[in-house]
């Protein structure tokens, strides 16, 4: 009986539910022509590179929302739009100064995360003190503190000077917050200190695009399919005179997959768990869209997250393959592999662990809360020559292979969507 059931899934992945009269399968919905249509629009010059806070990204959001409407998705509860709008609070540095045990600090060695205009703290302020030693992973220790809700002073060993300076690009918040996180580049552990900072605070509007297919028997359990739709916008022209960073692979390809999967599962209309389809904004400037989105859910009720990032090119193993970031952190990859038995498609563990991809994409916020949230990608991170260049255009992508990857995600997620499989949770102790 088990073999018969598996064969039925493989042959009729998108077969009719009892309430439908028309026949539906993956090839009907997830086909090359539709993948090409959506990808071509999202990565066109008309979208102007989809940079945050530009007319181009607003146009892309409107297109995605229209695709969700045509697919028949519901809007999130209490909303009259597919746009999940929020305010990003951007502090602009004015000044900073500090003193550790009588030694003055350079303003370049102080980074303060806050949405307060003025900050003044010392050893008596009651802040938690955290040290990031030279031997620690900066990413693993620094980023969870940013995402937390505590007042913290972080003493960063000068061995991490380069990533320390890169923290500046993350000095934004998805909402006003009361907590303060102060990073100080030092090899000392002071007994007395003062840190003062002044910022100009600006509020800026952003929008994710979110659509819902309510579940049947398990409405309060969620499965998320996501990708980010923002990119780099318009920059300095290259040698060919092209100034638009179209972001066809990064990440119009993932957004295209989300739209196709929304159509696929809506046509099936047999999901027991509630399905959430999300196109995130502001990934390229610090992951603020996915962070805000994650705050709208009880993490315990999110059973899985399929984040899709750069699937437009062949993986290092060739066609019909992709990798899963953080593969070893849950058993979700093994569930997907089980559901792909008998197909030509293969998922692999992330072959680029040194790049910490599990923590660098939009899955990270929910993963840090224990959700089996993984990114699926094919990008050859050691040799993707068009990554973040003006040449990341539609013509460089393999539409046929991309369609097969989307079909594989649909097939491999089937038992999770049906509520038959629940991936193990991320051990949050691993992330500390």
C-alpha positions as CSV (number, residue, x, y, z in Angstrom):
1,X,0.0,0.0,0.0
2,X,2.9,2.4,0.8
3,X,4.4,1.8,-2.6
4,X,1.1,2.5,-4.3
5,X,0.6,5.7,-2.3
6,X,4.1,6.9,-3.3
7,X,3.5,6.1,-6.9
8,X,0.2,8.0,-6.8
9,X,2.0,11.1,-5.4
10,X,4.7,10.9,-8.2
11,X,2.2,10.5,-11.0
12,X,-0.4,12.9,-9.8
13,X,1.4,15.4,-7.5
14,X,-1.3,18.0,-8.1
15,X,-4.2,15.7,-8.6
16,X,-7.8,16.8,-8.0
17,X,-9.2,17.2,-4.5
18,X,-12.6,15.6,-4.0
19,X,-14.3,19.0,-4.5
20,X,-12.7,19.7,-7.9
21,X,-13.9,18.6,-11.3
22,X,-11.0,19.6,-13.4
23,X,-7.8,17.6,-13.5
24,X,-4.7,19.3,-12.2
25,X,-1.1,18.2,-12.1
26,X,2.2,19.9,-11.5
27,X,2.9,20.3,-15.3
28,X,-0.4,22.1,-15.8
29,X,0.4,24.8,-13.2
30,X,4.2,24.8,-12.8
31,X,5.3,24.9,-16.5
32,X,8.1,26.6,-18.3
33,X,5.9,29.2,-20.0
34,X,4.4,30.5,-16.8
35,X,7.7,30.5,-15.0
36,X,9.2,32.5,-17.9
37,X,6.3,35.0,-17.9
38,X,6.6,35.8,-14.2
39,X,10.4,35.8,-14.1
40,X,10.7,38.1,-17.1
41,X,8.3,40.7,-15.7
42,X,10.0,40.7,-12.2
43,X,13.5,41.1,-13.7
44,X,12.6,43.6,-16.4
45,X,14.1,47.0,-16.7
46,X,10.6,48.4,-16.0
47,X,11.1,47.3,-12.3
48,X,14.3,49.4,-12.1
49,X,16.1,46.8,-10.0
50,X,13.5,46.7,-7.3
51,X,15.5,48.7,-4.8
52,X,13.8,49.5,-1.5
53,X,12.0,52.9,-1.3
54,X,11.8,53.3,-5.1
55,X,8.9,53.3,-7.5
56,X,10.4,50.1,-9.0
57,X,9.9,48.1,-5.9
58,X,6.3,49.5,-5.5
59,X,5.6,48.3,-9.1
60,X,7.0,44.8,-8.3
61,X,4.9,44.6,-5.1
62,X,1.7,45.5,-7.1
63,X,2.5,42.9,-9.6
64,X,3.0,40.2,-7.0
65,X,-0.2,41.2,-5.2
66,X,-2.1,40.9,-8.5
67,X,-0.7,37.4,-9.1
68,X,-1.8,36.4,-5.6
69,X,-5.3,37.8,-6.3
70,X,-5.5,36.0,-9.6
71,X,-4.5,32.8,-7.8
72,X,-7.3,33.2,-5.4
73,X,-5.3,33.6,-2.2
74,X,-6.8,35.2,0.9
75,X,-5.4,38.3,2.4
76,X,-3.9,38.0,5.9
77,X,-6.5,38.3,8.7
78,X,-7.6,41.9,9.3
79,X,-6.1,43.2,6.2
80,X,-7.7,44.7,3.1
81,X,-4.6,44.2,1.0
82,X,-1.9,41.7,0.3
83,X,0.6,44.3,1.3
84,X,1.9,43.7,4.8
85,X,3.1,47.3,5.4
86,X,5.3,48.4,8.3
87,X,7.6,51.2,9.2
88,X,11.4,50.8,9.1
89,X,13.1,53.0,11.6
90,X,16.5,54.3,10.3
91,X,18.8,55.9,12.8
92,X,21.4,58.1,11.0
93,X,24.7,58.5,13.0
94,X,25.4,61.9,14.4
95,X,28.0,61.3,17.0
96,X,29.4,58.7,19.5
97,X,31.9,58.6,22.2
98,X,33.0,56.3,25.0
99,X,35.5,55.6,27.8
100,X,36.7,52.3,29.1
101,X,38.5,52.5,32.5
102,X,39.7,56.0,31.7
103,X,40.7,55.2,28.0
104,X,38.9,57.2,25.4
105,X,37.3,55.3,22.5
106,X,37.3,56.3,18.9
107,X,33.8,56.9,17.5
108,X,34.7,54.3,14.8
109,X,34.9,51.6,17.5
110,X,31.3,52.2,18.7
111,X,28.1,51.0,17.0
112,X,24.8,51.5,18.8
113,X,21.6,49.8,17.7
114,X,18.6,51.8,18.9
115,X,15.6,53.8,17.8
116,X,16.3,56.4,20.6
117,X,17.7,59.7,19.5
118,X,20.1,59.9,22.5
119,X,21.7,57.1,24.4
120,X,23.9,57.5,27.5
121,X,24.9,54.4,29.5
122,X,27.5,53.2,31.9
123,X,28.4,50.2,34.1
124,X,25.6,51.1,36.5
125,X,22.9,51.0,33.8
126,X,22.2,47.3,34.3
127,X,23.0,46.2,30.8
128,X,24.1,42.7,30.1
129,X,27.8,42.4,29.1
130,X,28.7,40.0,26.3
131,X,32.1,39.3,24.9
132,X,32.9,38.1,21.4
133,X,36.3,36.6,21.6
134,X,38.8,36.3,18.7
135,X,38.0,32.5,18.5
136,X,34.2,33.0,18.5
137,X,32.0,33.0,15.3
138,X,31.1,36.7,15.0
139,X,28.0,35.9,12.9
140,X,26.7,33.3,15.4
141,X,27.1,35.5,18.4
142,X,26.5,39.1,17.1
143,X,23.3,38.7,15.0
144,X,21.1,36.9,17.6
145,X,21.9,39.8,20.0
146,X,20.7,42.3,17.4
147,X,17.4,40.3,17.0
148,X,16.9,40.0,20.8
149,X,15.1,42.3,23.2
150,X,17.7,42.9,25.9
151,X,19.8,46.0,26.6
152,X,23.4,44.7,25.9
153,X,26.9,46.0,25.7
154,X,28.9,43.7,23.4
155,X,32.7,43.8,23.7
156,X,34.1,42.7,20.3
157,X,37.7,41.5,20.0
158,X,39.6,43.5,17.3
159,X,40.2,40.3,15.4
160,X,36.6,40.8,14.2
161,X,37.3,44.4,13.0
162,X,36.0,43.8,9.4
163,X,32.6,42.2,10.2
164,X,32.2,44.7,13.1
165,X,32.3,47.6,10.6
166,X,29.8,45.7,8.4
167,X,27.2,45.9,11.2
168,X,26.6,49.5,10.2
169,X,24.4,48.4,7.3
170,X,22.1,46.7,9.7
171,X,21.5,49.8,11.8
172,X,17.8,49.8,11.1
173,X,14.8,48.4,12.8
174,X,11.5,47.0,11.5
175,X,9.7,48.9,14.3
176,X,10.5,51.4,17.1
177,X,12.2,49.5,20.0
178,X,13.1,50.5,23.6
179,X,16.2,48.3,23.9
180,X,19.7,49.4,23.2
181,X,22.6,47.2,21.9
182,X,26.0,48.8,22.0
183,X,28.9,47.1,20.2
184,X,32.4,48.2,21.2
185,X,35.6,47.1,19.4
186,X,38.1,46.4,22.2
187,X,40.2,43.7,23.7
188,X,39.5,44.9,27.3
189,X,36.9,43.9,29.9
190,X,36.4,47.2,31.7
191,X,35.1,47.6,35.2
192,X,33.9,51.1,34.5
193,X,32.7,52.6,31.2
194,X,30.6,55.2,29.5
195,X,29.0,55.1,26.1
196,X,27.1,58.0,24.5
197,X,25.5,58.1,21.1
198,X,23.3,60.5,19.1
199,X,21.2,59.6,16.0
200,X,18.7,61.3,13.8
201,X,15.7,59.0,13.5
202,X,13.8,58.6,10.2
203,X,10.7,56.4,9.7
204,X,10.3,54.8,6.2
205,X,7.4,52.7,4.9
206,X,8.0,49.2,3.5
207,X,5.7,46.3,2.4
208,X,6.0,42.5,2.2
209,X,3.4,40.8,0.0
210,X,1.6,38.0,1.7
211,X,-1.2,35.7,0.7
212,X,-2.9,32.8,2.5
213,X,-4.5,29.5,1.7
214,X,-6.4,28.4,5.0
215,X,-5.9,24.9,6.1
216,X,-8.6,22.4,6.6
217,X,-8.1,20.2,9.7
218,X,-5.0,22.1,11.0
219,X,-5.7,25.7,10.4
220,X,-3.6,26.9,13.3
221,X,-0.5,25.2,11.9
222,X,1.5,27.1,9.3
223,X,3.8,26.2,6.4
224,X,5.6,29.2,4.8
225,X,6.9,29.5,1.3
226,X,8.9,32.6,0.8
227,X,11.5,34.6,-1.2
228,X,12.6,38.2,-1.3
229,X,11.6,40.5,-4.1
230,X,13.9,43.5,-3.5
231,X,17.2,43.9,-5.1
232,X,19.9,46.6,-5.6
233,X,18.2,49.1,-8.0
234,X,20.1,51.4,-10.3
235,X,23.8,52.0,-9.9
236,X,26.9,53.1,-11.8
237,X,26.9,51.9,-15.5
238,X,29.1,49.0,-16.4
239,X,31.3,48.8,-19.5
240,X,28.3,48.0,-21.6
241,X,26.4,51.0,-20.3
242,X,23.9,49.0,-18.2
243,X,23.1,50.6,-14.9
244,X,20.2,48.4,-13.8
245,X,20.8,45.6,-11.4
246,X,17.9,43.4,-12.5
247,X,18.3,40.7,-9.9
248,X,16.8,38.0,-12.1
249,X,18.4,35.2,-10.1
250,X,18.6,37.2,-6.8
251,X,15.8,36.9,-6.1
252,X,13.2,37.3,-8.8
253,X,13.7,33.5,-9.2
254,X,12.7,32.8,-5.7
255,X,9.7,35.1,-5.9
256,X,8.6,33.5,-9.1
257,X,8.7,30.1,-7.3
258,X,6.5,31.5,-4.5
259,X,3.9,32.7,-7.0
260,X,4.0,29.4,-8.9
261,X,3.7,27.4,-5.7
262,X,0.7,29.5,-4.6
263,X,-1.0,28.7,-7.9
264,X,-0.2,25.0,-7.5
265,X,-1.5,24.6,-4.0
266,X,-4.5,26.7,-4.6
267,X,-5.5,24.5,-7.6
268,X,-5.0,21.4,-5.4
269,X,-7.1,23.0,-2.6
270,X,-6.4,20.0,-0.2
271,X,-3.9,21.4,2.3
272,X,-4.6,20.5,5.8
273,X,-2.2,23.1,7.2
274,X,-2.5,26.8,6.5
275,X,-0.1,27.9,3.7
276,X,1.5,31.3,3.8
277,X,3.1,32.7,0.7
278,X,5.4,35.7,1.4
279,X,7.5,37.9,-0.9
280,X,9.8,39.8,1.5
281,X,11.1,43.3,1.1
282,X,14.4,44.8,2.4
283,X,16.5,41.6,2.4
284,X,19.4,43.3,0.7
285,X,19.5,46.0,3.3
286,X,19.4,43.8,6.4
287,X,16.4,41.3,6.3
288,X,13.9,43.7,7.7
289,X,10.9,42.3,5.8
290,X,11.3,38.8,7.0
291,X,12.0,40.0,10.5
292,X,8.7,41.9,10.6
293,X,6.9,39.0,9.0
294,X,8.2,36.6,11.7
295,X,7.0,38.8,14.5
296,X,3.4,38.3,13.3
297,X,3.4,34.6,14.1
298,X,3.7,32.4,17.1
299,X,6.8,30.5,16.1
300,X,5.6,27.3,17.8
301,X,2.8,27.2,15.3
302,X,5.0,27.5,12.2
303,X,5.7,23.9,11.3
304,X,8.1,24.6,8.4
305,X,9.5,27.4,6.2
306,X,10.7,26.9,2.6
307,X,12.7,30.0,1.8
308,X,13.7,30.1,-1.9
309,X,16.8,32.1,-2.9
310,X,18.5,32.1,-6.3
311,X,17.3,29.0,-8.1
312,X,17.7,30.3,-11.7
313,X,21.1,28.6,-12.4
314,X,22.3,25.0,-12.2
315,X,23.8,23.9,-8.9
316,X,27.3,22.5,-8.6
317,X,25.8,19.1,-9.3
318,X,24.0,20.1,-12.5
319,X,20.3,20.1,-13.3
320,X,17.6,18.5,-11.2
321,X,19.4,19.4,-8.0
322,X,19.5,22.0,-5.2
323,X,20.9,22.4,-1.7
324,X,19.3,23.1,1.6
325,X,21.0,25.4,4.1
326,X,21.2,24.2,7.7
327,X,20.5,20.7,6.5
328,X,21.9,19.1,9.7
329,X,19.9,21.3,12.0
330,X,16.5,19.5,11.5
331,X,15.3,16.4,9.7
332,X,13.3,18.5,7.2
333,X,15.8,17.6,4.4
334,X,15.3,13.9,5.0
335,X,11.5,14.3,4.8
336,X,11.9,16.1,1.4
337,X,14.2,13.4,0.1
338,X,11.8,10.7,1.2
339,X,9.0,12.5,-0.8
340,X,11.3,12.7,-3.9
341,X,12.0,8.9,-4.0
342,X,11.4,7.7,-7.5
343,X,12.0,11.2,-9.1
344,X,15.2,12.4,-10.8
345,X,15.6,15.3,-8.4
346,X,18.1,15.4,-5.5
347,X,18.5,17.7,-2.6
348,X,21.9,18.1,-1.0
349,X,23.3,19.6,2.2
350,X,24.7,23.1,1.8
351,X,28.2,22.7,0.2
352,X,29.3,26.2,1.4
353,X,29.1,26.0,5.2
354,X,32.0,28.5,5.6
355,X,29.7,31.2,4.2
356,X,27.1,30.8,7.0
357,X,24.2,30.9,4.5
358,X,21.8,29.5,7.0
359,X,22.1,32.8,8.9
360,X,22.3,35.1,5.9
361,X,18.9,34.7,4.3
362,X,15.2,35.3,5.2
363,X,14.8,32.0,7.0
364,X,17.1,33.0,9.8
365,X,14.7,34.9,12.1
366,X,12.3,32.0,12.4
367,X,15.1,29.5,12.6
368,X,16.5,31.3,15.6
369,X,13.1,30.8,17.2
370,X,13.3,27.0,16.6
371,X,11.3,26.8,13.4
372,X,12.6,24.3,10.8
373,X,13.2,27.1,8.4
374,X,15.6,26.5,5.6
375,X,16.6,28.1,2.4
376,X,16.6,26.2,-0.9
377,X,19.1,27.4,-3.5
378,X,21.2,26.3,-6.5
379,X,23.6,29.3,-6.4
380,X,27.2,28.4,-6.8
381,X,28.4,30.7,-4.1
382,X,32.0,30.3,-4.9
383,X,31.6,31.0,-8.7
384,X,28.3,32.7,-9.4
385,X,29.8,35.3,-11.8
386,X,26.6,37.4,-12.2
387,X,25.8,37.7,-8.4
388,X,25.1,41.4,-7.5
389,X,26.1,42.6,-11.0
390,X,24.2,44.3,-13.8
391,X,24.4,41.0,-15.7
392,X,22.1,39.1,-13.4
393,X,19.4,39.2,-16.2
394,X,16.6,36.9,-17.4
395,X,18.7,35.6,-20.3
396,X,21.3,34.1,-18.0
397,X,18.8,31.8,-16.3
398,X,17.7,28.2,-17.2
399,X,13.9,28.3,-17.2
400,X,13.4,24.6,-17.8
401,X,15.6,23.7,-14.8
402,X,14.0,26.3,-12.7
403,X,10.5,24.9,-13.4
404,X,11.8,21.4,-12.4
405,X,13.1,22.8,-9.1
406,X,9.8,24.4,-8.3
407,X,8.0,21.1,-9.1
408,X,10.4,19.4,-6.7
409,X,9.6,21.8,-3.9
410,X,5.9,21.2,-4.5
411,X,6.4,17.4,-4.4
412,X,8.8,17.3,-1.5
413,X,6.7,19.5,0.7
414,X,3.5,17.5,0.1
415,X,3.4,15.5,3.4
416,X,4.3,18.6,5.4
417,X,1.5,20.5,3.7
418,X,-0.8,17.6,4.4
419,X,0.0,17.5,8.1
420,X,1.5,14.0,7.9
421,X,5.1,15.0,8.6
422,X,6.3,17.6,11.0
423,X,10.0,18.4,10.8
424,X,12.1,18.4,14.0
425,X,12.7,21.8,15.5
426,X,16.0,23.8,15.4
427,X,17.8,23.4,18.7
428,X,18.1,27.1,19.6
429,X,21.1,26.3,21.9
430,X,23.1,25.7,18.7
431,X,22.6,29.3,17.8
432,X,24.0,30.9,20.9
